[in-house]
Amino acid sequence: MLLPIFKDQVRSSFRILWRQKIYSALIIGSLVVGLTLIHLLLSFLTKASDVDNYLTSKSEVFRILIDDFIDPNSDAWMSSIPDDATSYLRSDCPEYANSCRISKSEITSIAASSNDFLEPLVIAVDTNFLSFFELELQNTSDESPLEKNEIILSSEMAFRMFYSKNPVGQIVEVNERGSKMSFVVSGVIDISSYNSGLKFDAVVPIPETITQSVFYVKQSKASLNESLINRGKEITAQTDYECRLHLQSLEEVHFDADHSWSFNHYTSPTIYFIGWSIVILVLIVIVFNFTNLFLLSSYRRRKELGIKQVFGVGAMVLRRSVMIDVGVFMVIGSFVAIFISSLLLPQTNQWLEINLKPNDLFNYKVVACWSGVMLILIIVIGVLAYEKLKKSSPLKLLNKGKSISSRMARLFLVPQFMISISLIICSLIIVDQINYVKDRPMGMEKDLLVFEVAIRDSRSKMSLLKTEILSQRIVENASLTYGAPVGGGVWFYHIDGFQSEILRITGDKDYLSTVGITLPNEMVRNGYYINETLAQKLGWQSADDGKIPKLDEPALGIVDDFVNASAYSSIKPAIIEIGDKDNYYRIILNYSGKNRKDVLEQVENVWNEILPNDPMIYYSTYEKFLKYHQDDLKLLKIVNAFSRATIIIVLFGLIALSWGVIQARTKEVGIRKVIGANTYQIVFLLSKTFMGWVVIAFILAIPVAFWVSQSWLENFVYRIDMPYHIFAIVGMLAGLISFGIVGSHAYWASRVNPTKCLRDE
């Protein structure tokens, strides 16, 4: 009995949808925009929260952190555990027996046939790595695939090196610490299919020479907690440093930036929190906007609804009818949104630098959240619409001159505009801050390339390489060095009188001029130089005020500060040693004024002539600096996309709302024209109410956007002042766009012949 009724009501809903094509298109269009972005973001957030969920014993796997043994006075923890500590825990402590060490391998290249891959992400692990992390190999029956000189490839690396050919049993040449060795491919892992917290291109056995590693243990938390203090004391007694141990669950590992390694999948907690916040905000906008549009659609059907009430249609039937109408729109919008999100998946991965797969869009959690969201939207919107319609008498519904939804619709417009304006203001402030970080003076040149040799014997040829590059005028300035101002250098801790990380760099006499670090009124000589920050920490006014602690050497000068850290932290103290040494393994090129691509091609030719057996590995210091802010760039993309989406949704609502409300006042417009009102007076009259609501929304958005932006900016040591002009610009644009939409509808309404308006009424 119920099924035929349901089918009839669904058919009725589709007829109504087709009859009101413009309204239907606006409703479905606004739903698709919002739901598409929500689907993609929801899939990303769900995948981030599901990392390592494939492990059957995830709750019993922990990473061990240890005291900062380099600086015993620090309260910081370290994820790199000395090998003497891990050896003691594994051999003498039963609760740590089921454990696994992971370290980043020093392999700099992998070659097979004519394919040579530089800087692959290779991890060195214990032989129980596969069983510990519950990973399975493809195309192999080798029971011990991590013996000496064996290598396991990721499926992506295997395809890049061997294409469709089975790589198992193939020989690859690796370059490790300048030594070339042959490895046998013992297996392939499709690591991307596991949603693991680890990422890698290849896996090799951990060498005996390892001194530090990341240490994972599998045991109940209660058992480990009981032994933490005692085991720390035992390690202290066994070694020459004080030690405390700390447990970190896999969930904590995934969201921990301070202890994240290159082989760890990491999600910023800020992005995760803001992502869920945006999902909720966009859902609110969708609810308000859809309710607006649906009520306006119902207003156009008021005679049908009034007649139903006159003929005694019950509340339950009316409620069911409204729910089905809402459901039809939601189902159509959902299917279209899912289809579009599938098409946009490759662009989303590239844009946000993530790795969503098609099956991630249909993860059971995503489907459950999606179904829940749809059900909630249908119920909430259906109830709101039904309650509004129920309060309207049949006479009111049959009276064309009465609007049953304009007041509620305008009320719903305020939170929509408030959320949209807040998101736009926040996104523009993020843009300003990131541009400031990119463009702020660095105290050195930005156009720097750092090249590094992997083979130890190649170091003796670095001077020849520099000479040849300069003689061919590839660049004007070059320097040999151990370190770089960003992404290189040796750090040590705790100088008497203060605790701090200190960047120590050694370079030849051309280092300062190549990098562009200013040394006021001084000639560059062999010796030590310190930056202004270190001088201030030491309380020096000039280089003659004392000797550098620990080095017990005088400083020949104080160089200007240069950026050597992210904008989240202050400039680090630095010591620069200038001297002629025979074992420099890096060369820095200043390519300012040159085309980078041309420089790299020319350097590669020279490199291959002088260092034919050494792969050319390089990086840009400026790009390395920007990597410190890759989370901020990702955040900007997310906020920017959703702020634009909310604006589109709100504009859909405003277009339909203004048109519907103005159409409901056609009789009033006709009468006013008859008694002498001109076009401008009518436009002003019909627009002022809408503009008033937009102004209220903007006023409410100001404190929200200010508080959110200020809270985010306070994370930066180097930040912009609050750009109040952005608030004014966004407010004016919101007003102009709103007035343009409402005013155009009002203008066309005022141009209609009043006789026609009154006759239609």
VOGU-3710 file (C-alpha; in Angstrom, 3 decimals, decimal comma):
1> mllpifkdqv> 0,000/0,000/0,000  2,758/2,419/0,979  4,973/1,602/-2,016  2,475/2,773/-4,695  1,857/5,970/-2,702  5,578/6,536/-2,398  6,053/6,006/-6,153  3,247/8,451/-6,938  4,762/11,111/-4,689  8,217/10,604/-6,203
11> rssfrilwrq> 6,751/11,004/-9,698  4,938/14,118/-8,501  8,188/15,513/-7,133  9,956/14,936/-10,448  7,086/16,629/-12,347  7,345/19,652/-10,063  11,137/19,675/-10,467  10,765/19,664/-14,251  8,031/22,308/-14,207  10,209/24,714/-12,210
21> kiysaliigs> 13,403/24,300/-14,221  15,086/27,540/-13,112  14,483/26,988/-9,427  15,393/23,317/-9,731  18,665/24,190/-11,469  19,535/26,731/-8,752  18,727/24,280/-5,963  20,641/21,361/-7,501  23,528/23,603/-8,595  24,055/25,009/-5,092
31> lvvgltlihl> 23,860/21,494/-3,627  26,368/20,093/-6,115  28,950/22,842/-5,462  28,856/22,369/-1,706  28,498/18,593/-1,617  31,307/18,025/-4,143  33,849/19,891/-2,021  32,522/18,325/1,167  32,854/14,854/-0,372  36,483/15,433/-1,364
41> llsfltkasd> 37,444/17,019/1,950  35,554/14,380/3,929  37,431/11,632/2,049  40,761/13,315/2,825  39,961/13,794/6,526  38,651/10,249/6,876  41,759/8,799/5,249  43,948/10,873/7,580  42,107/9,551/10,627  42,291/5,960/9,309
51> vdnyltskse> 46,073/5,835/8,885  47,442/2,449/10,066  43,930/1,119/10,755  44,787/-1,933/8,662  46,997/-3,120/11,557  45,158/-5,690/13,641  47,193/-4,646/16,682  47,364/-0,906/16,034  46,520/-0,066/19,651  49,600/-2,001/20,794
61> vfriliddfi> 52,157/-0,412/18,445  54,101/2,547/19,830  57,037/4,697/18,859  59,535/5,245/21,644  60,764/8,763/22,323  63,833/9,516/24,407  65,259/12,537/26,233  67,258/14,996/24,163  70,581/13,350/24,966  72,547/16,018/23,047
71> dpnsdawmss> 71,272/18,733/25,362  70,494/17,202/28,781  69,138/20,532/30,001  66,374/20,526/27,385  62,840/19,283/28,042  62,488/18,155/24,422  62,007/14,554/23,283  63,789/12,871/20,386  62,478/10,155/18,073  65,973/9,107/17,001
81> ipddatsylr> 67,152/6,549/19,566  70,877/5,727/19,999  71,682/2,168/19,003  73,184/1,262/22,379  69,806/2,114/23,984  67,766/0,078/21,467  70,202/-2,838/21,723  69,797/-2,925/25,494  65,987/-2,731/25,302  65,756/-5,472/22,676
91> sdcpeyansc> 68,162/-7,883/24,338  67,588/-7,392/28,071  63,973/-6,187/28,338  61,328/-8,811/27,432  58,552/-6,251/26,900  60,625/-4,651/24,102  61,506/-7,913/22,343  58,800/-7,500/19,678  60,211/-4,335/18,144  61,440/-2,909/14,865
101> riskseitsi> 63,968/-0,210/13,978  63,611/2,101/10,981  66,173/4,554/9,682  66,506/6,619/6,541  69,030/4,906/4,304  71,997/6,778/2,888  71,308/5,400/-0,601  71,343/8,345/-3,004  70,467/6,596/-6,261  69,035/3,336/-7,630
111> aassndflep> 69,773/2,234/-11,196  68,471/-0,597/-13,374  69,386/-0,869/-17,044  69,096/2,683/-18,394  66,834/3,917/-15,595  68,643/5,903/-12,918  66,593/7,362/-10,051  68,185/10,023/-7,875  67,327/10,647/-4,227  64,835/7,807/-3,769
121> lviavdtnfl> 63,208/7,515/-0,356  64,861/4,348/0,945  64,399/3,100/4,495  66,658/0,678/6,332  64,758/-1,711/8,605  65,087/-4,814/10,753  64,382/-8,169/9,152  61,034/-8,470/10,967  59,751/-5,276/9,323  57,140/-6,986/7,131
131> sffelelqnt> 55,604/-9,098/9,888  55,764/-6,265/12,434  53,808/-3,872/10,192  51,704/-6,674/8,634  52,793/-6,007/5,053  52,680/-8,591/2,267  54,953/-8,894/-0,735  53,770/-9,370/-4,295  55,167/-11,897/-6,787  57,574/-13,615/-4,407
141> sdesplekne> 57,858/-16,704/-2,235  61,057/-15,581/-0,513  60,612/-16,274/3,184  63,528/-13,986/4,120  63,312/-11,045/1,712  65,472/-8,691/3,781  68,788/-10,479/3,850  72,044/-8,685/3,075  72,141/-7,052/-0,373  68,411/-7,588/-0,921
151> iilssemafr> 66,014/-4,763/-1,657  62,226/-4,496/-1,669  60,670/-1,958/-4,042  57,384/-0,132/-3,747  54,975/-0,951/-6,569  55,345/2,590/-7,955  59,155/2,363/-8,015  59,033/-1,145/-9,492  56,831/0,060/-12,347  59,026/3,113/-12,999
161> mfysknpvgq> 62,153/0,937/-13,160  60,885/-2,227/-14,877  57,463/-1,253/-16,270  55,346/-4,418/-16,698  58,300/-6,761/-16,236  58,437/-8,805/-13,015  61,177/-7,094/-10,972  61,723/-9,948/-8,505  65,188/-11,410/-8,998  66,406/-8,428/-11,030
171> ivevnergsk> 69,687/-6,709/-10,155  69,793/-3,004/-9,298  72,819/-0,814/-8,657  72,664/1,459/-5,619  74,931/4,306/-4,580  75,345/4,390/-0,812  77,751/6,805/0,852  79,769/6,962/-2,347  80,021/3,182/-2,727  78,282/1,393/-5,558
181> msfvvsgvid> 76,748/-1,972/-4,711  74,507/-4,532/-6,373  71,209/-5,481/-4,743  68,740/-8,201/-5,708  65,048/-7,253/-5,816  63,422/-9,700/-3,388  59,863/-8,416/-3,534  57,390/-5,625/-4,239  55,034/-3,890/-1,786  51,974/-1,905/-2,819
191> issynsglkf> 52,333/0,364/0,223  49,732/2,848/-1,033  47,002/0,214/-0,702  47,521/-0,077/3,063  46,948/3,550/4,098  50,089/3,110/6,165  51,772/5,782/8,238  54,989/4,892/6,400  56,010/5,852/2,885  59,030/4,749/0,887
201> davvpipeti> 60,358/3,901/-2,554  62,452/0,973/-1,367  63,356/-1,038/1,743  66,792/-2,465/2,600  68,180/-4,286/5,659  69,439/-2,007/8,388  73,276/-1,915/8,380  75,370/-2,919/11,355  76,996/0,499/11,320  73,742/2,238/12,250
211> tqsvfyvkqs> 74,116/4,560/15,250  70,554/5,874/15,629  67,109/4,807/14,473  63,396/5,258/15,029  62,269/2,540/17,427  58,816/0,918/17,279  57,608/-1,617/19,827  54,520/-3,858/19,919  53,191/-4,508/23,391  50,237/-3,568/25,590
221> kaslneslin> 50,397/-0,012/26,844  49,941/-1,110/30,450  52,999/-3,383/30,298  55,149/-0,689/28,724  54,016/2,051/31,102  55,004/-0,049/34,110  58,582/-0,343/32,868  59,185/3,113/31,380  60,803/4,705/34,431  62,891/1,652/35,379
231> rgkeitaqtd> 64,107/1,033/31,835  65,116/4,678/31,520  67,188/4,421/34,691  68,790/1,209/33,453  69,774/2,843/30,145  71,191/5,795/32,104  73,359/3,386/34,067  74,494/1,653/30,852  75,347/4,838/28,923  76,929/8,204/29,550
241> yecrlhlqsl> 73,723/10,233/29,226  70,598/10,592/31,334  67,588/8,902/29,788  63,805/8,907/30,120  61,445/7,066/27,796  58,078/8,143/26,439  55,414/6,216/24,499  53,794/7,655/21,380  50,813/5,919/19,771  50,521/5,650/15,991
251> eevhfdadhs> 47,711/8,246/16,023  50,060/10,677/17,774  52,891/9,833/15,375  50,737/10,735/12,368  49,937/14,228/13,701  53,371/14,985/15,228  55,294/17,527/13,172  58,203/17,893/15,615  59,235/14,236/15,331  58,124/13,508/11,761
261> wsfnhytspt> 60,620/11,870/9,410  60,644/11,875/5,632  59,281/8,313/5,684  56,316/9,258/7,905  52,953/10,259/6,481  52,120/13,458/8,326  48,905/15,464/8,568  48,931/18,884/10,168  46,624/19,003/13,216  45,721/22,558/12,196
271> iyfigwsivi> 44,604/21,444/8,733  42,732/18,500/10,241  40,841/20,710/12,704  40,141/23,468/10,195  39,079/20,865/7,625  36,349/19,507/9,893  35,347/23,039/10,873  34,936/23,971/7,210  32,871/20,853/6,542  30,494/21,877/9,334
281> lvlivivfnf> 30,338/25,505/8,179  29,603/24,560/4,575  26,908/22,149/5,756  25,307/25,015/7,682  25,389/27,165/4,547  23,865/24,318/2,515  21,060/23,804/5,061  20,147/27,497/5,180  20,475/27,991/1,446  18,532/24,860/0,520
291> tnlfllssyr> 15,794/25,757/3,004  15,566/29,199/1,418  15,339/27,848/-2,091  12,987/25,037/-1,194  10,578/27,391/0,613  10,615/29,707/-2,378  9,888/26,723/-4,604  7,033/25,754/-2,277  5,773/29,359/-2,390  5,367/29,022/-6,140
301> rrkelgikqv> 3,228/25,902/-5,430  1,146/27,585/-2,705  -2,148/27,102/-4,569  -1,504/23,351/-4,877  -0,705/23,151/-1,162  -3,716/25,282/-0,251  -6,079/23,102/-2,280  -4,638/19,992/-0,585  -5,408/21,484/2,804  -8,942/22,509/1,699
311> fgvgamvlrr> -9,632/18,921/0,624  -8,496/17,651/3,999  -5,031/16,291/3,272  -3,636/15,292/6,658  -0,482/16,532/8,348  1,262/13,171/7,931  0,645/13,119/4,170  1,805/16,724/3,829  4,931/16,007/5,915  5,709/12,923/3,837
321> svmidvgvfm> 5,211/14,864/0,636  7,620/17,596/1,781  10,214/15,010/2,889  10,064/13,241/-0,481  10,411/16,543/-2,336  13,501/17,355/-0,255  14,841/13,811/-0,705  14,544/13,962/-4,498  16,636/17,135/-4,641  19,177/15,674/-2,202
331> vigsfvaifi> 19,529/12,379/-4,067  20,002/14,090/-7,441  22,471/16,584/-5,961  24,368/13,797/-4,161  24,785/11,601/-7,237  25,927/14,527/-9,368  28,343/15,645/-6,600  29,820/12,145/-6,275  30,275/11,917/-10,047  31,995/15,322/-10,225
341> sslllpqtnq> 34,216/14,595/-7,197  35,380/11,407/-8,956  36,305/13,461/-12,021  38,108/16,054/-9,889  40,103/13,485/-7,891  43,360/13,709/-9,954  43,302/17,513/-9,878  42,597/17,469/-6,131  45,551/15,152/-5,485  47,869/17,356/-7,493
351> wleinlkpnd> 46,499/20,574/-6,046  46,675/19,556/-2,375  49,619/17,149/-2,801  47,687/14,229/-1,333  47,122/10,653/-2,488  43,385/9,986/-2,550  42,301/6,969/-4,572  38,839/6,322/-6,101  38,037/3,763/-3,392  38,754/6,425/-0,725
361> lfnykvvacw> 35,696/8,300/-1,976  33,599/5,264/-1,067  35,296/4,306/2,182  32,691/2,884/4,566  33,234/5,796/6,955  32,779/8,308/4,134  29,620/6,498/2,991  28,313/6,395/6,568  29,078/10,109/7,128  27,616/10,984/3,731
371> sgvmliliiv> 24,440/8,992/4,375  24,129/10,509/7,838  24,591/14,015/6,473  21,984/13,418/3,775  19,505/11,981/6,273  20,036/14,878/8,681  19,645/17,417/5,887  16,435/15,775/4,650  14,958/15,674/8,153  16,060/19,174/9,214
381> igvlayeklk> 15,096/20,894/5,987  11,913/18,839/5,648  10,808/19,691/9,191  11,604/23,395/8,753  9,698/23,527/5,471  6,776/21,532/6,844  6,473/23,640/10,007  6,447/26,805/7,912  3,823/25,442/5,549  1,704/24,059/8,400
391> kssplkllnk> 1,431/27,500/9,983  -0,018/28,931/6,772  -3,797/28,756/6,440  -5,380/27,568/3,163  -6,634/31,126/2,553  -3,117/32,501/2,925  -1,731/29,842/0,619  -4,348/30,598/-2,032  -3,696/34,333/-1,819  -1,024/35,157/-4,357
401> gksissrmar> -0,250/38,469/-2,780  1,066/36,908/0,423  4,557/35,552/0,792  4,932/32,583/3,107  8,718/32,518/3,177  10,367/35,871/2,549  10,940/36,749/6,216  12,461/33,363/7,075  14,438/33,377/3,831  15,973/36,753/4,588
411> lflvpqfmis> 16,705/35,624/8,133  18,532/32,557/6,788  20,507/34,784/4,442  22,430/36,386/7,337  24,382/33,320/8,604  25,147/32,281/5,039  26,665/35,649/4,205  28,408/35,824/7,587  30,163/32,463/7,037  31,080/33,302/3,433
421> isliicslii> 32,445/36,753/4,278  34,416/35,343/7,241  36,012/32,629/5,069  36,924/35,119/2,342  38,500/37,530/4,829  40,471/34,692/6,427  41,671/33,368/3,054  42,847/36,844/1,979  44,707/37,319/5,274  46,377/33,911/4,787
431> vdqinyvkdr> 47,396/35,047/1,285  48,873/38,252/2,724  50,835/36,357/5,386  52,196/33,767/2,954  53,191/36,489/0,485  54,940/38,268/3,351  56,810/35,074/4,234  57,799/34,570/0,591  58,823/38,153/-0,055  60,307/39,271/3,261
441> pmgmekdllv> 64,024/40,122/3,125  66,059/36,989/3,820  69,357/38,711/4,474  70,856/36,711/1,609  70,273/35,799/-2,015  67,209/33,734/-2,912  68,611/32,349/-6,183  70,928/29,748/-4,660  71,440/26,153/-5,776  73,244/23,678/-3,527
451> fevairdsrs> 74,935/20,653/-5,138  76,250/17,727/-3,103  78,531/14,824/-3,986  77,777/11,351/-2,649  81,083/9,604/-3,366  83,787/10,480/-0,843  86,560/10,361/-3,444  84,739/13,060/-5,431  85,455/15,658/-2,757  89,000/16,123/-4,016
461> kmsllkteil> 87,580/17,293/-7,362  85,237/19,954/-5,943  87,794/22,754/-6,435  88,188/21,762/-10,086  84,400/21,731/-10,464  84,138/25,238/-9,029  86,961/26,523/-11,222  85,406/25,080/-14,379  81,938/26,470/-13,588  83,336/29,958/-13,024
471> sqrivenasl> 85,662/29,837/-16,043  82,721/28,981/-18,324  80,776/31,891/-16,820  77,852/29,606/-15,995  77,391/31,714/-12,853  79,268/34,686/-11,437  79,618/33,448/-7,859  80,276/29,986/-6,415  81,518/28,655/-3,102  82,605/25,331/-1,628
481> tygapvgggv> 81,036/24,504/1,711  79,979/21,915/4,265  76,658/23,584/4,952  74,028/25,917/3,552  72,079/28,707/5,249  68,848/26,708/4,744  68,766/22,925/4,641  72,340/22,325/5,714  74,834/22,831/8,487  75,826/21,226/11,744
491> wfyhidgfqs> 73,753/21,956/14,834  74,966/21,753/18,397  73,420/22,811/21,690  73,914/24,488/25,041  76,543/27,190/25,133  77,328/28,491/28,582  74,824/31,128/29,586  71,999/30,105/27,265  70,480/27,107/25,503  69,851/27,292/21,802
501> eilritgdkd> 70,265/25,545/18,503  73,214/27,000/16,638  73,810/26,697/12,924  77,450/26,113/12,119  78,550/26,459/8,512  82,000/26,092/7,008  82,850/27,531/3,592  85,667/28,941/1,513  86,553/32,622/1,151  83,802/33,155/-1,451
511> ylstvgitlp> 81,035/31,879/0,811  79,711/35,191/2,145  79,752/36,934/-1,238  78,126/33,944/-2,983  75,327/33,549/-0,463  74,889/37,311/-0,183  75,435/37,591/3,577  76,579/41,089/4,467  79,679/41,689/6,571  79,654/45,425/7,441
521> nemvrngyyi> 82,937/47,220/6,859  85,059/44,099/7,059  87,386/42,214/4,754  86,729/38,474/4,597  89,558/36,482/6,199  89,960/32,888/7,253  88,418/32,413/10,671  85,081/32,548/12,504  82,160/34,943/12,046  78,936/35,080/14,028
531> netlaqklgw> 75,548/36,545/13,167  73,820/39,381/15,010  71,494/37,026/16,891  74,383/35,084/18,424  76,173/38,348/19,275  73,067/39,547/21,132  72,767/36,270/23,040  76,417/36,533/24,046  75,947/40,191/25,010  78,567/41,380/22,532
541> qsaddgkipk> 78,607/44,840/21,041  81,466/44,009/18,675  83,529/41,015/17,608  86,306/42,084/19,999  84,219/41,479/23,118  85,386/37,904/23,692  85,876/34,428/22,317  83,201/32,129/20,942  82,218/29,677/23,715  83,178/26,019/23,228
551> ldepalgivd> 85,289/26,895/20,186  87,441/29,201/22,317  88,240/31,167/19,170  87,867/34,913/18,477  85,222/36,152/16,060  86,609/38,109/13,132  83,321/39,904/12,538  79,563/40,021/13,041  77,528/39,384/9,902  74,004/40,616/9,364
561> dfvnasayss> 71,230/38,183/10,295  69,950/35,905/7,537  66,861/33,701/7,430  67,769/30,159/8,474  64,440/28,928/9,854  60,709/29,192/9,192  58,642/32,265/10,039  57,259/30,313/13,003  60,533/30,702/14,886  63,148/33,379/15,432
571> ikpaiieigd> 66,357/33,528/13,414  68,791/30,979/14,809  72,242/31,910/16,102  74,890/31,030/13,527  78,628/30,538/13,326  80,302/30,710/9,930  83,841/29,388/9,548  85,779/30,616/6,524  88,765/28,473/5,517  90,486/26,494/2,787
581> kdnyyriiln> 89,793/22,786/3,217  90,319/19,774/1,003  87,164/17,809/1,765  84,269/20,145/0,947  81,356/18,093/-0,365  78,927/20,859/-1,327  79,068/23,696/-3,809  76,685/26,663/-3,752  75,940/28,553/-6,960  74,391/32,009/-7,069
591> ysgknrkdvl> 72,432/32,071/-10,332  70,919/35,522/-9,817  70,174/37,103/-13,197  70,499/33,751/-14,989  67,910/31,307/-16,298  67,769/28,433/-13,832  67,053/25,791/-16,461  70,040/26,903/-18,575  72,303/26,949/-15,527  71,316/23,403/-14,551
601> eqvenvwnei> 71,907/22,102/-18,082  75,370/23,674/-18,240  76,317/22,531/-14,740  75,204/18,996/-15,603  77,571/18,949/-18,605  80,504/20,064/-16,470  79,496/17,698/-13,666  79,397/14,672/-15,965  82,862/15,500/-17,305  84,512/15,911/-13,901
611> lpndpmiyys> 82,363/13,582/-11,751  80,985/10,974/-14,176  80,358/8,369/-11,463  78,604/10,696/-9,032  74,877/11,507/-9,484  74,128/15,238/-9,600  71,986/15,929/-6,507  70,893/19,497/-5,829  68,236/21,640/-4,195  67,205/25,292/-4,054
621> tyekflkyhq> 67,654/26,980/-0,666  64,557/29,121/-1,282  62,406/26,101/-2,160  63,759/24,331/0,914  62,708/27,355/2,969  59,191/27,295/1,459  58,837/23,631/2,465  58,730/24,836/6,057  55,389/26,426/5,102  53,876/23,700/2,920
631> ddlkllkivn> 51,115/23,171/5,509  50,226/26,859/5,293  50,047/26,649/1,500  47,763/23,613/1,757  45,610/25,416/4,322  45,311/28,395/1,987  44,137/26,182/-0,864  41,476/24,524/1,295  40,141/27,755/2,806  40,267/29,521/-0,559
641> afsratiiiv> 38,344/26,746/-2,342  35,621/26,552/0,276  35,255/30,307/0,638  34,619/30,515/-3,095  32,208/27,601/-2,880  30,191/29,242/-0,103  30,035/32,488/-2,085  28,689/30,598/-5,117  26,104/28,843/-2,929  25,058/32,097/-1,274
651> lfglialswg> 24,803/33,886/-4,612  22,557/31,113/-5,920  20,379/31,663/-2,886  20,429/35,432/-3,223  19,484/35,289/-6,901  16,511/33,011/-6,212  15,500/34,803/-3,019  15,562/38,296/-4,477  13,725/37,190/-7,599  11,097/35,295/-5,614
661> viqartkevg> 10,458/38,042/-3,057  10,325/40,767/-5,704  7,939/38,679/-7,793  5,689/38,414/-4,754  5,531/42,211/-4,582  4,527/42,841/-8,191  1,115/44,206/-7,143  2,824/46,683/-4,795  5,218/47,707/-7,590  2,292/48,273/-9,977
671> irkviganty> 0,363/50,419/-7,477  3,454/52,520/-6,659  4,077/53,145/-10,364  0,459/54,181/-10,851  0,700/56,775/-8,050  3,923/58,186/-9,527  6,954/56,309/-8,158  9,898/56,298/-10,580  12,283/53,428/-11,345  15,029/54,541/-8,933
681> qivfllsktf> 12,593/54,844/-6,029  11,244/51,350/-6,650  14,763/49,877/-6,982  15,772/51,542/-3,705  12,615/50,358/-1,960  13,005/46,729/-3,057  16,780/46,630/-2,430  17,118/48,306/0,962  15,810/45,367/2,989  18,217/42,938/1,355
691> mgwvviafil> 21,138/45,320/1,724  20,262/45,761/5,389  20,591/42,012/5,956  23,910/41,950/4,065  25,223/44,776/6,261  24,160/42,872/9,394  25,934/39,752/8,100  29,115/41,752/7,445  29,036/43,308/10,924  28,677/39,848/12,485
701> aipvafwvsq> 31,473/38,460/10,284  34,039/41,072/11,387  34,697/39,784/14,950  34,583/36,146/13,805  37,111/36,682/10,996  39,285/38,883/13,233  39,459/36,315/16,032  40,194/33,361/13,723  42,823/35,270/11,705  44,510/36,736/14,769
711> swlenfvyri> 44,695/33,302/16,429  46,375/31,884/13,334  48,779/34,790/12,885  49,967/34,507/16,481  51,649/31,217/15,561  54,208/33,200/13,537  57,150/35,073/14,987  57,394/37,074/11,761  53,919/38,136/10,700  51,949/40,929/9,125
721> dmpyhifaiv> 49,934/43,451/11,070  46,215/42,822/10,908  45,241/44,075/7,407  42,072/45,992/8,254  41,760/47,186/4,668  40,845/43,604/3,702  37,754/43,812/5,916  36,691/47,036/4,180  37,362/45,692/0,677  35,449/42,452/1,298
731> gmlaglisfg> 32,548/44,390/2,841  32,329/46,738/-0,139  32,533/43,882/-2,648  29,836/41,929/-0,785  27,612/45,008/-0,845  28,249/45,747/-4,524  27,654/42,149/-5,643  24,497/41,874/-3,545  23,191/45,210/-4,793  23,994/44,209/-8,367
741> ivgshaywas> 21,927/41,017/-8,070  19,013/42,474/-6,102  19,071/45,786/-7,959  18,928/44,119/-11,364  15,858/42,112/-10,331  14,260/45,212/-8,865  15,050/47,198/-11,997  13,381/44,688/-14,303  10,383/44,473/-11,975  10,050/48,257/-12,068
751> rvnptkclrd> 10,093/48,245/-15,876  7,052/45,970/-16,143  3,831/47,664/-17,275  1,766/48,347/-14,099  -1,429/47,367/-15,962  0,043/43,900/-16,531  1,107/43,631/-12,886  -2,361/44,496/-11,580  -4,101/42,278/-14,146  -1,898/39,294/-13,203
761> e> -2,806/39,823/-9,574
//
